[in-house]
């Protein structure tokens, strides 16, 4: 990429499909990020997937080096920009260190989550990066927009991990009444029809996460991949009982660790989730998440194969081409 400021319009011209491989806790790492970018979609990962900022430097160096190598090997290939997802909640004690690293490496696309994007907009814009603020409700989206972000990531119902409760149809249409910037829509998008549906609603890009969990490149445990393949929508449960934030969990994984999905009690003490930080017990350990697009997944596939099939289907359906 050149040093010119990145815009969503420019980003879309550099993608094989209007898709961001969503940043997934304990799932996304260098292999998944690089494979996604090489396939022509944005690869991303949450910074909390590494315990320390020093560990993050290793990942940043690896991602940058491998993508540079791919560009040199085939200058004509689609090599999409990569993205880092930073937790901007006030409970994140590592925020300043992680933001400094983002700026040092000039991460092309920065996604804020679980807090206000206010503190990251100016430093990311200063080096020409793009800021997307995730929001799980129209009210939170409006607050994020007021801070000058480039895009809003609308986390609608059906999303995996920390999820929303608003219909994707209603969410996009309401936000489009007052927002003419970029929209990234997340929520049960797992195939070419879902990608196009997001565009028809008024979104510019689609988040796709669960589809990439059962891949060789993901960090997901083998049991997680197996459950994704064998489960359907009826096997999901929505609860804030584990982290204080509403999330979509695989019911079989709750049962496997001895929890009764019927007796989970909502947490009243608010969000206290700190990823891999600290040595306190992790209430989500061994429990797996997924989104409502789970029903269309029936095998382990490489990222390249998934994106290749999505691209062919998308163009055959909507562009009249198999290119």
Backbone bond lengths (Angstrom), bond angles and torsions (degrees), N, CA, C in turn:
res aa  C-N    CA-C-N  psi(-1)  N-CA   C-N-CA  omega(-1)  CA-C   N-CA-C  phi
1 X - - - 1.460 - - 1.523 110.16 -
2 X 1.311 117.14 147.13 1.451 120.81 176.71 1.517 109.91 -77.72
3 X 1.337 117.12 176.70 1.460 121.47 -177.29 1.523 112.74 -84.46
4 X 1.353 117.71 -3.25 1.462 119.81 179.66 1.525 109.92 -63.89
5 X 1.338 115.29 152.79 1.463 119.29 -178.86 1.524 110.43 -59.96
6 X 1.313 113.93 134.06 1.453 120.05 178.54 1.522 109.47 -78.02
7 X 1.317 116.64 136.11 1.462 122.82 173.13 1.526 107.51 -123.72
8 X 1.312 115.96 162.86 1.463 118.70 178.29 1.521 110.24 -64.20
9 X 1.332 117.11 -38.95 1.465 120.00 179.26 1.524 110.33 -60.62
10 X 1.318 116.15 -43.20 1.471 120.01 178.27 1.522 110.50 -67.87
11 X 1.328 116.19 -39.98 1.459 120.09 179.12 1.528 110.69 -57.33
12 X 1.324 117.33 -44.82 1.459 120.87 -176.96 1.524 112.01 -62.79
13 X 1.339 116.93 -31.29 1.464 118.99 179.05 1.525 111.37 -71.02
14 X 1.319 117.55 -17.06 1.458 121.64 -177.79 1.524 112.27 -98.79
15 X 1.338 117.29 6.27 1.456 121.00 -177.34 1.526 111.35 -110.79
16 X 1.334 115.24 145.86 1.460 120.15 174.01 1.515 111.02 -75.37
17 X 1.343 116.57 -28.34 1.458 124.76 175.91 1.521 107.96 -144.11
18 X 1.331 118.45 151.88 1.476 120.30 179.79 1.526 111.12 -78.98
19 X 1.323 116.10 67.94 1.460 121.72 -172.08 1.522 110.73 -135.28
20 X 1.332 115.42 139.78 1.460 122.93 167.69 1.524 107.23 -111.81
21 X 1.318 116.61 123.74 1.459 120.32 171.85 1.525 106.09 -70.84
22 X 1.308 116.26 106.99 1.461 122.15 -167.99 1.530 112.20 -58.43
23 X 1.323 116.74 144.00 1.469 119.96 175.48 1.516 110.13 -70.97
24 X 1.329 117.12 121.66 1.467 121.12 -173.76 1.524 110.27 -122.35
25 X 1.315 115.21 128.50 1.456 121.83 -179.07 1.527 110.74 -61.57
26 X 1.329 115.72 128.05 1.460 125.00 178.98 1.531 113.34 65.19
27 X 1.333 117.53 8.34 1.460 121.93 -178.86 1.522 111.54 -115.74
28 X 1.318 117.03 -44.24 1.461 121.96 -173.42 1.531 111.23 -88.48
29 X 1.323 116.08 126.67 1.454 122.71 176.00 1.508 109.53 -142.73
30 X 1.319 118.39 -171.74 1.471 120.86 -177.05 1.524 114.32 -54.88
31 X 1.329 118.11 -41.10 1.462 119.41 -178.54 1.525 111.37 -61.79
32 X 1.329 117.06 -43.94 1.465 120.61 -179.38 1.525 110.58 -69.51
33 X 1.328 117.41 -42.58 1.466 121.18 179.37 1.525 110.41 -60.56
34 X 1.315 116.69 -50.39 1.467 120.65 -176.81 1.523 110.94 -65.38
35 X 1.329 117.11 -42.93 1.469 120.06 179.62 1.528 111.16 -61.91
36 X 1.335 116.81 -40.80 1.466 120.35 178.52 1.522 110.82 -63.53
37 X 1.318 116.29 -48.36 1.468 120.13 -179.17 1.523 111.45 -61.96
38 X 1.321 117.29 -41.52 1.465 120.89 178.80 1.524 111.52 -66.88
39 X 1.333 116.53 -28.56 1.465 120.26 177.40 1.525 112.11 -79.29
40 X 1.333 117.28 -12.79 1.460 120.47 176.01 1.501 116.15 104.55
41 X 1.355 117.73 14.00 1.461 120.94 173.80 1.524 108.40 -123.03
42 X 1.322 117.02 161.85 1.459 120.64 -178.98 1.529 109.46 -69.26
43 X 1.332 116.70 127.12 1.451 121.65 173.45 1.515 109.69 -99.21
44 X 1.330 117.47 139.44 1.465 120.07 -175.83 1.520 110.66 -144.48
45 X 1.333 115.63 160.80 1.463 119.66 174.37 1.519 109.74 -152.92
46 X 1.348 117.42 150.36 1.465 120.76 176.55 1.530 110.02 -77.22
47 X 1.308 116.56 137.06 1.463 119.98 -179.89 1.521 111.60 -63.08
48 X 1.319 117.55 -25.07 1.464 120.69 178.61 1.527 112.99 -71.03
49 X 1.334 117.27 -1.88 1.456 118.42 175.80 1.527 112.33 -74.82
50 X 1.322 116.80 -5.41 1.457 121.85 171.57 1.513 108.10 -121.28
51 X 1.337 115.92 141.30 1.459 120.66 -172.94 1.522 112.83 -68.88
52 X 1.324 117.96 -34.55 1.462 121.17 -176.38 1.527 110.63 -131.14
53 X 1.331 115.75 162.92 1.453 120.43 175.67 1.520 110.56 -64.98
54 X 1.338 117.54 -34.60 1.470 120.60 176.89 1.530 110.81 -60.14
55 X 1.336 116.42 -40.99 1.464 119.97 176.33 1.528 111.00 -63.59
56 X 1.327 115.86 -36.19 1.457 120.02 -179.94 1.523 111.67 -63.18
57 X 1.315 116.69 -37.12 1.462 120.24 -179.32 1.522 110.45 -58.23
58 X 1.323 116.35 -39.56 1.462 120.40 177.84 1.525 110.45 -60.07
59 X 1.330 116.25 -45.05 1.467 120.35 179.51 1.523 111.25 -66.79
60 X 1.316 117.72 -44.24 1.462 120.77 179.55 1.531 109.97 -58.79
61 X 1.332 116.60 -47.40 1.464 120.31 -179.74 1.531 110.79 -60.06
62 X 1.324 116.17 -42.02 1.465 119.73 -178.81 1.523 111.53 -65.64
63 X 1.328 117.03 -44.99 1.462 120.49 -179.01 1.526 110.67 -62.22
64 X 1.318 116.50 -48.37 1.465 120.52 -179.29 1.522 110.94 -60.96
65 X 1.331 117.20 -45.83 1.463 121.09 -177.87 1.526 111.60 -63.85
66 X 1.322 116.66 -43.35 1.469 119.37 -177.27 1.526 111.97 -70.09
67 X 1.331 117.40 -35.86 1.463 119.56 177.87 1.520 110.84 -71.63
68 X 1.325 117.61 -38.26 1.465 120.32 175.74 1.524 110.67 -61.87
69 X 1.325 116.08 -41.75 1.462 120.37 178.46 1.524 111.12 -62.57
70 X 1.334 116.98 -40.78 1.459 120.81 179.21 1.523 111.32 -64.35
71 X 1.324 117.10 -38.98 1.470 120.44 178.68 1.520 111.12 -66.56
72 X 1.325 117.16 -39.68 1.460 119.96 178.62 1.524 110.74 -67.25
73 X 1.326 116.26 -37.06 1.456 120.19 -177.46 1.523 112.04 -67.98
74 X 1.323 117.03 -33.31 1.465 120.44 -179.33 1.527 108.76 -147.89
75 X 1.335 117.50 86.40 1.467 121.07 -177.55 1.524 114.09 -60.46
76 X 1.330 117.48 -19.65 1.462 119.70 -177.58 1.528 112.54 -90.43
77 X 1.329 118.21 -6.60 1.460 121.53 -174.82 1.524 111.64 -78.48
78 X 1.355 116.10 153.98 1.450 121.14 169.35 1.527 108.32 -70.40
79 X 1.310 118.06 115.05 1.462 121.90 169.75 1.520 105.76 -123.06
80 X 1.320 116.65 102.12 1.463 120.98 -172.71 1.526 111.44 -73.10
81 X 1.333 117.63 158.09 1.465 121.23 173.36 1.530 110.94 -64.25
82 X 1.333 116.14 156.31 1.459 120.02 177.47 1.517 109.63 -106.68
83 X 1.323 115.21 169.09 1.459 120.03 -172.81 1.520 111.12 -142.06
84 X 1.320 115.03 146.69 1.466 122.29 173.18 1.524 108.82 -116.48
85 X 1.319 115.27 139.81 1.458 122.30 -179.60 1.527 108.78 -108.74
86 X 1.322 116.85 114.51 1.464 121.38 -176.94 1.525 110.74 -108.27
87 X 1.317 115.38 133.72 1.461 121.74 176.53 1.528 107.55 -79.02
88 X 1.337 116.08 114.24 1.463 120.50 -177.53 1.529 112.58 -99.96
89 X 1.328 116.56 11.39 1.461 120.15 177.04 1.528 110.04 -65.51
90 X 1.320 116.44 146.88 1.471 120.37 -177.61 1.522 112.95 -64.35
91 X 1.328 118.20 -14.47 1.465 120.77 179.66 1.526 112.60 -83.18
92 X 1.329 117.63 -2.79 1.467 121.14 -178.53 1.530 109.98 -82.91
93 X 1.338 118.74 105.40 1.464 120.43 -177.68 1.518 113.48 -75.50
94 X 1.310 116.97 -10.02 1.467 121.21 -176.51 1.524 112.19 -102.01
95 X 1.320 116.98 6.79 1.460 120.88 -171.52 1.525 112.26 -54.77
96 X 1.335 118.65 -50.97 1.464 121.61 -174.58 1.527 111.51 -61.29
97 X 1.325 116.68 -43.15 1.463 120.14 179.59 1.516 111.43 -64.39
98 X 1.321 116.37 -43.53 1.458 119.70 -178.12 1.525 111.46 -67.44
99 X 1.325 117.31 -39.10 1.462 120.09 178.10 1.527 110.64 -64.71
100 X 1.322 116.79 -39.68 1.470 120.08 178.46 1.523 110.43 -60.13
101 X 1.339 115.89 -38.25 1.458 119.88 179.51 1.528 110.98 -68.46
102 X 1.321 117.03 -41.31 1.466 121.05 177.00 1.522 110.69 -56.65
103 X 1.318 115.92 -45.42 1.463 120.64 -179.17 1.521 110.54 -67.06
104 X 1.326 117.56 -42.59 1.462 121.33 -178.92 1.520 111.41 -59.86
105 X 1.331 116.75 -39.72 1.458 121.28 -178.37 1.527 112.96 -92.40
106 X 1.320 116.29 -1.82 1.457 120.99 177.79 1.539 111.01 51.02
107 X 1.318 115.30 53.84 1.461 121.08 -178.85 1.535 108.95 -59.03
108 X 1.335 118.34 125.06 1.471 119.99 -172.60 1.526 114.69 -60.99
109 X 1.336 117.43 -43.02 1.469 121.45 -177.95 1.526 107.97 -126.50
110 X 1.332 116.38 124.61 1.458 121.22 -179.58 1.518 108.21 -117.40
111 X 1.336 115.71 126.41 1.465 122.07 -178.99 1.516 108.79 -109.00
112 X 1.326 117.01 123.50 1.461 120.86 176.26 1.519 109.19 -93.15
113 X 1.333 115.55 146.93 1.464 119.12 -178.42 1.514 110.35 -145.54
114 X 1.328 115.57 146.80 1.469 124.44 170.25 1.519 113.97 64.56
115 X 1.314 117.12 18.49 1.456 120.76 177.65 1.514 110.61 -173.27
116 X 1.319 116.81 177.91 1.455 121.73 -179.04 1.528 111.08 -69.12
117 X 1.350 117.25 139.52 1.462 120.73 176.35 1.526 113.20 -82.43
118 X 1.331 117.47 2.62 1.463 121.41 -171.44 1.519 113.16 -51.44
119 X 1.343 117.10 -42.33 1.468 120.27 -173.10 1.523 114.14 -77.09
120 X 1.328 117.82 -11.58 1.465 117.72 -177.04 1.521 113.62 -106.07
121 X 1.325 118.33 -16.92 1.463 120.45 -172.96 1.524 111.87 -60.83
122 X 1.313 117.81 -52.89 1.470 120.18 -175.75 1.528 112.60 -63.73
123 X 1.337 119.65 -48.95 1.471 118.29 -179.24 1.522 113.68 -64.98
124 X 1.323 118.66 -34.68 1.463 120.33 179.00 1.531 110.51 -72.98
125 X 1.307 117.00 -42.00 1.463 119.87 177.24 1.517 111.75 -64.30
126 X 1.312 117.41 -29.61 1.467 121.06 -177.87 1.523 112.11 -61.57
127 X 1.334 118.28 -31.68 1.467 119.35 178.11 1.527 112.64 -101.25
128 X 1.337 117.06 3.98 1.460 120.58 175.77 1.507 115.20 95.74
129 X 1.339 117.32 14.02 1.453 120.88 -179.74 1.511 113.04 -83.28
130 X 1.315 114.06 170.31 1.463 122.45 -177.14 1.523 108.79 -109.54
131 X 1.337 117.42 135.89 1.461 121.75 179.89 1.524 109.80 -114.13
132 X 1.333 115.01 123.29 1.463 121.71 173.57 1.520 107.52 -115.85
133 X 1.316 116.77 126.27 1.462 121.48 -178.98 1.520 109.50 -105.06
134 X 1.321 116.39 118.30 1.455 120.16 176.42 1.523 110.26 -74.72
135 X 1.332 115.63 141.66 1.462 121.20 179.37 1.521 108.45 -147.44
136 X 1.327 116.01 139.81 1.467 120.97 -176.70 1.520 113.04 -102.81
137 X 1.341 117.64 6.17 1.461 120.61 177.38 1.523 108.83 -154.89
138 X 1.337 118.01 157.33 1.464 119.96 177.09 1.522 112.84 -57.99
139 X 1.340 117.69 -36.20 1.464 120.39 179.88 1.525 111.09 -64.02
140 X 1.323 116.96 -43.80 1.463 120.16 178.49 1.521 110.96 -68.68
141 X 1.325 117.43 -34.58 1.456 120.66 177.25 1.525 111.02 -63.08
142 X 1.335 116.43 -41.00 1.463 120.00 -179.71 1.531 111.01 -65.67
143 X 1.329 116.22 -39.75 1.470 119.68 177.43 1.524 110.90 -62.08
144 X 1.332 116.22 -43.82 1.460 120.22 -179.70 1.526 111.15 -64.04
145 X 1.329 116.30 -40.16 1.463 120.40 -178.81 1.517 111.59 -61.36
146 X 1.315 116.86 -32.35 1.460 121.12 -178.63 1.519 112.92 -65.29
147 X 1.338 117.79 -16.21 1.465 120.90 -178.35 1.519 112.77 -94.87
148 X 1.329 117.81 7.02 1.455 120.52 172.54 1.512 115.07 83.47
149 X 1.321 117.74 28.54 1.460 120.13 178.13 1.528 109.84 -70.57
150 X 1.328 115.85 162.02 1.460 121.04 179.63 1.520 112.06 -86.39
151 X 1.324 116.04 -27.61 1.446 119.71 -178.13 1.513 111.36 -151.61
152 X 1.308 115.66 157.36 1.462 122.40 176.50 1.522 108.88 -114.27
153 X 1.324 116.41 125.46 1.450 121.03 174.61 1.518 108.48 -92.95
154 X 1.308 117.45 106.95 1.460 121.65 -176.03 1.531 108.89 -88.69
155 X 1.322 115.57 109.92 1.455 121.61 -178.60 1.528 107.50 -91.68
156 X 1.311 115.50 96.08 1.464 121.97 -172.72 1.528 110.84 -92.30
157 X 1.306 115.72 174.54 1.457 120.03 175.12 1.529 108.95 -60.36
158 X 1.298 115.58 146.09 1.458 120.23 -176.66 1.505 113.52 98.00
159 X 1.347 116.95 -12.58 1.461 120.45 179.10 1.523 110.66 -70.33
160 X 1.319 115.90 152.08 1.452 120.51 174.05 1.511 110.80 -87.57
161 X 1.339 116.77 172.60 1.455 120.27 -178.45 1.518 110.03 61.53
162 X 1.341 116.87 -142.45 1.454 120.11 175.47 1.518 108.25 -67.56
163 X 1.311 116.29 117.87 1.456 121.48 -167.24 1.518 112.18 -116.54
164 X 1.325 115.46 171.00 1.450 121.89 176.65 1.514 110.87 -108.04
165 X 1.323 115.40 177.25 1.465 120.09 -178.79 1.524 112.37 -121.88
166 X 1.333 117.19 1.16 1.466 120.98 -177.00 1.525 109.73 -96.68
167 X 1.327 116.82 136.60 1.460 121.94 175.96 1.530 110.27 -54.16
168 X 1.338 118.38 135.89 1.463 119.13 177.89 1.522 112.51 -60.34
169 X 1.336 116.98 -33.26 1.466 119.56 179.11 1.527 110.25 -64.55
170 X 1.321 116.32 -51.41 1.465 120.05 -178.80 1.529 111.32 -66.55
171 X 1.336 116.65 -37.74 1.466 121.53 -176.17 1.525 110.64 -61.24
172 X 1.319 117.28 -53.82 1.466 120.36 -177.92 1.516 110.99 -64.03
173 X 1.311 117.18 -44.12 1.457 118.94 -176.30 1.521 111.88 -65.86
174 X 1.346 117.81 -37.06 1.461 118.87 177.93 1.521 111.47 -68.38
175 X 1.329 116.83 -44.75 1.468 119.68 -179.20 1.526 110.90 -65.13
176 X 1.318 117.56 -35.62 1.467 120.26 179.82 1.529 112.70 -66.49
177 X 1.321 117.75 -14.41 1.467 119.99 177.14 1.520 111.19 -67.38
178 X 1.324 117.51 -28.37 1.467 119.57 -175.92 1.529 113.44 -128.32
179 X 1.311 118.88 -3.93 1.466 121.80 -175.24 1.520 109.56 -123.45
180 X 1.358 116.27 121.22 1.465 119.27 178.11 1.520 111.62 -107.72
181 X 1.328 116.88 10.26 1.452 121.11 175.64 1.516 111.05 -82.81
182 X 1.306 115.27 -168.50 1.460 120.32 -175.91 1.529 111.58 -77.11
183 X 1.318 115.45 147.65 1.461 122.38 175.38 1.524 108.89 -127.67
184 X 1.332 114.84 132.68 1.463 121.99 170.13 1.526 105.85 -111.93
185 X 1.324 117.09 123.36 1.461 120.62 -176.40 1.517 110.68 -105.02
186 X 1.329 116.14 130.44 1.448 121.90 174.73 1.516 110.79 -122.11
187 X 1.331 116.23 139.64 1.455 119.54 178.30 1.508 112.22 150.16
188 X 1.337 118.02 89.63 1.475 123.78 174.48 1.518 113.00 65.11
189 X 1.328 117.71 29.34 1.466 120.96 178.00 1.530 108.05 -93.42
190 X 1.341 115.55 114.34 1.454 118.51 -175.39 1.507 114.83 -136.11
191 X 1.336 117.63 1.04 1.460 119.60 -179.60 1.521 109.85 -149.00
192 X 1.343 115.65 -179.14 1.463 120.76 -176.16 1.523 111.89 -63.79
193 X 1.329 116.63 -35.19 1.469 120.19 179.30 1.525 109.74 -64.17
194 X 1.341 116.97 -41.07 1.457 120.54 177.85 1.518 112.31 -63.58
195 X 1.334 116.70 -40.48 1.470 120.49 177.85 1.527 110.20 -60.67
196 X 1.322 115.56 -47.10 1.466 119.57 -179.36 1.520 111.03 -66.93
197 X 1.326 117.55 -37.14 1.461 120.24 178.12 1.522 111.00 -60.50
198 X 1.329 116.58 -39.56 1.465 120.38 177.38 1.522 110.40 -61.01
199 X 1.324 116.74 -41.93 1.468 120.17 179.21 1.524 111.62 -66.33
200 X 1.322 116.91 -42.40 1.465 120.56 -179.97 1.525 110.93 -61.34
201 X 1.326 116.63 -37.42 1.457 120.53 178.18 1.519 112.47 -65.56
202 X 1.340 116.48 -26.58 1.459 120.15 -179.32 1.509 114.03 124.83
203 X 1.343 117.36 6.35 1.466 120.59 177.36 1.521 109.76 -84.21
204 X 1.327 115.50 154.80 1.459 121.43 178.52 1.526 111.88 -93.31
205 X 1.326 115.21 -33.44 1.457 121.53 -176.81 1.522 109.24 -139.76
206 X 1.326 116.01 161.31 1.457 121.39 177.59 1.524 109.49 -119.67
207 X 1.327 116.03 137.31 1.457 121.11 167.77 1.536 107.64 -81.93
208 X 1.313 116.10 134.51 1.456 120.83 175.09 1.532 107.11 -134.27
209 X 1.326 116.60 113.75 1.455 119.74 -176.05 1.510 114.04 -117.06
210 X 1.336 116.38 -62.60 1.466 121.16 -174.56 1.525 112.02 -54.07
211 X 1.313 117.15 -35.78 1.470 121.34 -179.07 1.527 111.73 -57.24
212 X 1.335 116.99 -27.27 1.461 119.86 -175.39 1.534 113.39 -101.14
213 X 1.332 117.11 4.85 1.470 118.51 177.13 1.531 111.35 -68.61
214 X 1.348 119.57 -49.49 1.467 118.81 179.40 1.535 111.93 -84.23
215 X 1.323 116.03 64.23 1.461 122.79 174.58 1.519 108.35 -124.96
216 X 1.327 118.09 153.53 1.464 119.91 176.11 1.526 112.43 -60.71
217 X 1.340 116.42 -25.52 1.465 120.27 -175.49 1.525 113.72 -82.79
218 X 1.327 118.60 -15.41 1.464 119.68 -177.76 1.522 110.30 -80.12
219 X 1.329 115.62 159.08 1.461 121.83 178.31 1.519 112.25 -88.40
220 X 1.315 117.38 4.35 1.468 120.98 -177.31 1.523 110.95 -59.56
221 X 1.320 115.17 143.80 1.453 120.20 175.95 1.535 109.63 -66.36
222 X 1.331 117.30 149.17 1.470 119.67 179.30 1.529 113.28 -52.72
223 X 1.323 116.89 -36.62 1.455 120.24 -179.84 1.524 111.20 -66.88
224 X 1.324 116.82 -35.50 1.463 121.27 177.08 1.523 109.86 -63.87
225 X 1.325 116.13 -46.22 1.460 119.91 179.07 1.527 110.83 -61.20
226 X 1.327 116.11 -42.18 1.464 120.05 179.69 1.529 110.74 -61.66
227 X 1.340 116.75 -43.94 1.457 120.00 -179.15 1.522 111.47 -64.50
228 X 1.326 117.07 -38.35 1.460 120.40 177.80 1.522 109.94 -58.71
229 X 1.320 115.92 -46.57 1.462 121.17 -176.92 1.525 111.70 -66.75
230 X 1.324 117.11 -37.41 1.462 121.08 -173.91 1.527 113.84 -91.29
231 X 1.326 118.95 -8.40 1.463 121.74 -173.60 1.517 112.27 -104.43
232 X 1.342 115.16 166.70 1.453 122.46 175.28 1.513 110.38 -134.55
233 X 1.312 116.89 -173.25 1.464 121.29 -176.45 1.528 111.50 -57.21
234 X 1.318 117.35 -37.27 1.464 120.73 -178.27 1.522 112.88 -65.88
235 X 1.324 116.83 -12.70 1.465 121.12 179.95 1.522 112.53 -92.69
236 X 1.332 117.55 8.11 1.468 121.93 179.56 1.520 110.44 -102.64
237 X 1.324 115.50 148.67 1.459 121.87 175.16 1.519 108.42 -134.27
238 X 1.328 116.59 136.13 1.466 122.37 179.61 1.515 108.37 -100.64
239 X 1.346 117.12 124.40 1.460 120.25 -176.89 1.527 110.34 -159.15
240 X 1.337 115.77 150.81 1.462 120.64 172.23 1.526 110.85 -106.09
241 X 1.337 116.35 12.43 1.460 121.06 -172.12 1.520 113.64 -66.06
242 X 1.322 117.63 -22.55 1.461 119.46 -172.53 1.522 113.23 -93.24
243 X 1.323 117.63 -44.26 1.473 120.01 -175.32 1.520 113.15 -119.05
244 X 1.320 117.49 -6.45 1.456 119.87 -175.50 1.512 112.76 90.66
245 X 1.333 116.78 -13.47 1.463 121.72 175.77 1.521 107.96 -110.10
246 X 1.324 116.67 140.24 1.459 120.57 -178.00 1.519 110.11 -64.64
247 X 1.331 116.24 128.32 1.456 120.81 -176.82 1.517 110.02 -141.80
248 X 1.323 115.09 160.86 1.459 122.99 -179.69 1.526 109.06 -104.13
249 X 1.343 115.76 113.98 1.467 121.05 -174.04 1.517 111.10 -114.32
250 X 1.320 115.83 150.67 1.456 121.54 173.83 1.529 109.14 -78.25
251 X 1.325 115.33 117.14 1.458 121.07 -178.62 1.541 112.48 -54.75
252 X 1.353 119.68 -42.67 1.466 118.91 179.93 1.522 113.36 -59.93
253 X 1.326 117.37 -30.20 1.469 119.24 -179.94 1.522 111.02 -74.98
254 X 1.324 117.70 -32.68 1.463 120.63 175.22 1.526 110.37 -63.34
255 X 1.320 114.54 -46.12 1.457 119.57 -179.54 1.532 110.76 -63.89
256 X 1.337 116.67 -37.52 1.464 121.08 -177.37 1.524 112.80 -63.51
257 X 1.341 117.25 -27.58 1.468 119.53 179.29 1.526 111.42 -98.31
258 X 1.320 116.88 10.10 1.453 120.28 174.19 1.510 116.37 91.60
259 X 1.336 117.84 13.08 1.465 120.90 178.50 1.529 109.99 -95.68
260 X 1.309 115.84 143.10 1.452 121.59 176.26 1.525 108.65 -98.21
261 X 1.336 118.42 108.30 1.467 120.44 -178.46 1.523 113.54 -53.60
262 X 1.335 116.79 -27.17 1.462 120.03 -177.44 1.526 112.62 -75.55
263 X 1.324 117.64 -17.68 1.468 119.90 -175.48 1.523 112.88 -114.25
264 X 1.333 117.71 9.00 1.461 119.56 177.14 1.526 109.97 -62.20
265 X 1.312 116.06 130.90 1.456 120.33 -178.79 1.530 110.36 -103.82
266 X 1.326 117.38 132.93 1.461 120.19 178.16 1.523 111.15 -58.74
267 X 1.321 116.30 142.56 1.462 120.22 176.99 1.513 109.52 -83.81
268 X 1.311 115.31 139.30 1.462 120.90 -178.60 1.522 112.06 -107.58
269 X 1.346 117.20 -3.15 1.465 119.61 -174.20 1.516 113.33 -94.89
270 X 1.332 117.23 9.12 1.454 120.14 175.49 1.521 113.02 80.84
271 X 1.314 114.19 -176.05 1.455 122.03 -175.57 1.533 111.00 -74.94
272 X 1.324 116.36 125.13 1.462 121.00 179.36 1.538 111.22 -135.95
273 X 1.302 115.44 29.33 1.465 122.34 -172.57 1.521 110.49 -83.81
274 X 1.345 118.02 126.96 1.458 119.98 -178.23 1.525 112.35 -128.20
275 X 1.313 116.42 26.61 1.450 118.98 175.28 1.514 111.93 57.94
276 X 1.330 116.35 -129.53 1.456 121.06 -177.78 1.525 112.48 -90.34
277 X 1.335 118.06 2.09 1.454 120.66 -175.61 1.521 111.70 -69.84
278 X 1.313 115.62 143.68 1.457 120.65 173.07 1.519 113.35 76.89
279 X 1.318 114.61 172.96 1.460 121.11 -177.89 1.524 112.46 -109.76
280 X 1.334 117.68 8.47 1.456 120.27 -179.64 1.531 109.71 -67.00
281 X 1.329 118.26 156.29 1.465 120.68 179.40 1.523 111.42 -56.77
282 X 1.303 116.57 141.49 1.461 122.10 179.63 1.532 108.43 -101.17
283 X 1.330 117.89 106.56 1.467 120.16 -174.95 1.523 113.21 -65.21
284 X 1.351 117.60 -17.73 1.447 120.70 -177.71 1.526 112.31 -97.65
285 X 1.334 117.98 0.66 1.464 120.29 -175.22 1.534 110.41 -61.46
286 X 1.338 116.15 127.47 1.450 121.43 -178.81 1.514 114.23 82.11
287 X 1.344 116.80 0.59 1.462 121.70 179.31 1.524 108.05 -108.43
288 X 1.315 117.15 133.72 1.453 121.31 -170.35 1.531 111.56 -113.42
289 X 1.324 115.38 150.08 1.460 121.16 179.96 1.526 110.75 -112.56
290 X 1.311 115.20 164.34 1.465 122.37 176.76 1.518 108.54 -166.79
291 X 1.325 115.97 157.74 1.459 121.25 175.85 1.517 111.40 -99.63
292 X 1.325 115.62 175.82 1.459 120.51 -173.03 1.526 114.10 -77.97
293 X 1.329 117.43 0.74 1.457 120.22 171.80 1.517 112.18 -81.54
294 X 1.305 116.71 6.82 1.460 123.32 -172.52 1.526 113.40 -60.99
295 X 1.325 117.79 -29.72 1.456 121.03 -172.73 1.518 114.85 -65.56
296 X 1.340 118.09 -19.05 1.464 120.77 -177.51 1.526 112.62 -92.79
297 X 1.327 117.64 3.25 1.469 121.33 -175.97 1.524 109.13 -102.87
298 X 1.325 116.43 122.86 1.466 118.44 -176.21 1.526 114.14 -131.58
299 X 1.340 118.23 6.21 1.460 119.31 179.48 1.523 110.08 -165.55
300 X 1.317 115.46 164.47 1.459 121.89 173.24 1.523 108.24 -81.08
301 X 1.328 116.52 130.61 1.463 122.79 177.69 1.516 109.44 -137.90
302 X 1.315 116.89 154.53 1.456 120.10 175.49 1.529 109.61 -72.46
303 X 1.325 115.46 157.81 1.463 120.43 176.60 1.523 110.43 -59.03
304 X 1.328 116.73 -43.03 1.471 120.36 -179.32 1.521 111.09 -60.30
305 X 1.333 117.29 -41.18 1.463 119.92 179.63 1.526 111.46 -67.88
306 X 1.329 116.90 -40.72 1.470 120.42 179.62 1.523 110.67 -62.96
307 X 1.331 116.43 -50.06 1.465 119.86 -177.82 1.524 110.52 -66.72
308 X 1.341 116.90 -37.77 1.453 119.41 177.56 1.517 111.95 -60.26
309 X 1.343 116.37 -44.44 1.466 120.10 178.77 1.529 111.45 -66.80
310 X 1.334 116.76 -40.82 1.464 120.49 177.52 1.528 110.87 -61.01
311 X 1.307 115.48 -42.91 1.469 119.98 -178.46 1.526 110.93 -64.29
312 X 1.338 116.99 -45.83 1.465 119.82 179.73 1.523 110.82 -61.70
313 X 1.329 116.13 -45.43 1.463 120.09 -178.52 1.522 111.16 -64.66
314 X 1.325 115.83 -43.62 1.476 120.74 -179.53 1.524 110.61 -59.32
315 X 1.326 116.62 -48.20 1.468 119.32 -176.28 1.526 112.15 -73.48
316 X 1.313 117.69 -33.65 1.462 119.56 176.67 1.522 111.08 -66.13
317 X 1.313 116.84 -39.05 1.459 120.87 -178.87 1.517 113.28 -76.17
318 X 1.336 117.27 -40.26 1.456 119.69 -165.91 1.524 114.87 -118.94
319 X 1.331 117.77 -15.30 1.456 119.67 178.08 1.524 112.52 -118.71
320 X 1.327 116.12 -1.43 1.453 119.39 179.54 1.514 113.18 67.47
321 X 1.361 115.79 27.43 1.456 119.40 -177.20 1.512 109.56 -144.42
322 X 1.285 116.65 151.19 1.462 122.12 174.86 1.492 112.34 -100.44
323 X 1.344 117.20 10.64 1.469 120.37 -176.63 1.496 111.69 -67.63
